[in-house]
């Protein structure tokens, strides 16, 4: 049976790609897995036991806690998963093959007539190896593309330059034909050298060349060739994504980032050794309220490396430090070698730090979940709220409300529910504002409360009503001060819901206002009751903003394509699915547009003219 901690962690899982770890009650790592979508993948383990294999059933029975790494792509997740399995050797994992099983691209410029080939074995033979990659099909497709552009040989014949005739690939424009002496050894090696430049990450030139060929093919109405070229571009981009982890993580370094929350900072350190991310550690610093980021970073570096068993030659820092020179000299003496600091502003190392920061943010949320999921903490929070707010009974069901809009446009409202201190997403509700014109958050919130509580038929007891809108909250929380509270209270009286307790939480000073009391209630910052209300308010805000973003994006996209004869709902959907945004559609060539189902050349021209 799934424990309370895992239940709470499941609700907090992001939809990002990454790696997840399942741990036993003693902290032992039982299983390491990867996912394109952590939220969907991990939750799939906790479905009906009848749908799981006996092995997975046993794993779930032993699992007591979850942990996860966010990565930039599924390819990164796969490589990180491999490293972590090697390191921890979890009992429930099937061991992956070692790194030599990954596909690589091999180039040996020391050969007279070098080839560019696919291999799964790394050898100390003087050749250059590019990778590891994770998608064999994409690697092979990219080799075909490179062959057509750079025209290197793919045969194993001995090159003398005196063969009577070349192979078919020469006639197809896919080989320079050194076999018949068409090119010199120097010219051929220069072509192969360009392949290495491409694989080093300078792929822009090659991609632009392919896209130009695709445009010419489309203009010539050769859509079959255009589609093949499009697939080749996608294959190259897939390989580039697969290289991302190798490009981002290099050498020997520690990457450090943190997030702050009131009087504490949650620090995450990623350890990179031999070009691989081998692990991470998390730390909590207290007493950070009102401290500058550089002060927090300085304090952590000094305290952590004072007792660290290993100091790498490079520290990647999210923020600069104070006393840089003194700390650098101190670490140099401890390490017995130079230690450099870097606060990257762009490039791969900046991307790595962004991933570390994302993991720190998620780690902080997980820490809060652990703290607040403890039955004793939840019970203390609810009892504190009952006492301080003068509630008739324990507020087991809390409802929080928020509004999201920009100058009144596409305004939406949210309702979130906490049941015994824990989020209950199945009872969340969202609202499109219908009656308020202009930017008036007061009236918008009134509309949401009116629609929510007007649905409650106090004299109905049927199961459907009780299960949905008929479940009344023990406490309603809105964001704001005394004014917002009075406004909300008036509308609840209007719909006959004045019996339900209500309070407002003012964000600036975290003051709580309740009816019939002139002064605010101020709870300590570390109060479990206040922290529970803050979580409720923040969740209502997050849910409202997510809905607003969805509505705004859909509205913007739909309105931009309205009024174009011949483009209906299905065609709009197909365009959005393929290009993702109106700007991308506007920037697309006529040939690109005609690859969408239902788009003719004439319709594509009409669309381009409409978008300007």
Buried (B, 14 or more C-beta within 10 A) or exposed (E): EBEEBBEBBBBBBBEBBBBBBBBBEEEEBBBBBBBEBBBEBBEEBBEEEEEBEEEBEBBBEBBBBBBBBBBBBBBBBBBBBBBBBBEBEBEBBEEBEEBEEBBBBBBBEEEEBBBBBBBBEBEEEEBBBBBBBBBEEBBEBBBEBBBBBBBBBBBEEEBEBEBEEBBEBBEEEBBBBBBBEBBEEEEBBEBBBBBBEBBEEEBEEBBEEBBEBBBBBBBEEBBEBBBEBBEBBEBBBBBBBBBBBBBBBBEBBBBBBBBBBEBBBBBBBBBBBEEBBBBBEBBBBEEBEEBEBBBBBBBBBBEBBEEBEEBBBBBBBBBEBBEBEEBBEBBBEEBEEEBEBBBBEEEBBBBBBBBBBBBBBBBBBBBBBBEBBBEEBBBBBBBBBBEBBEBEEBBEBBBBBBBBBEEBEBBBBBBBBBEBBBBBEEBBBBBEBEEBEEEBBBBBBBBBBBBBBBEBEEEEEEEEBEEEBBBBBBBBBBBBBBEBBBBBBEBBEBBEBBEBBBBBBBEEEBBBBBBEEEEBBEBEEEBBBBBBBBBBBBBBBBBBBBBBEEBBBEEEBBEBBEEBEEBEEEBBEBBBEBBEBBEEBBEBBBBBBBBBEEBEBEBBEBBBEBBE
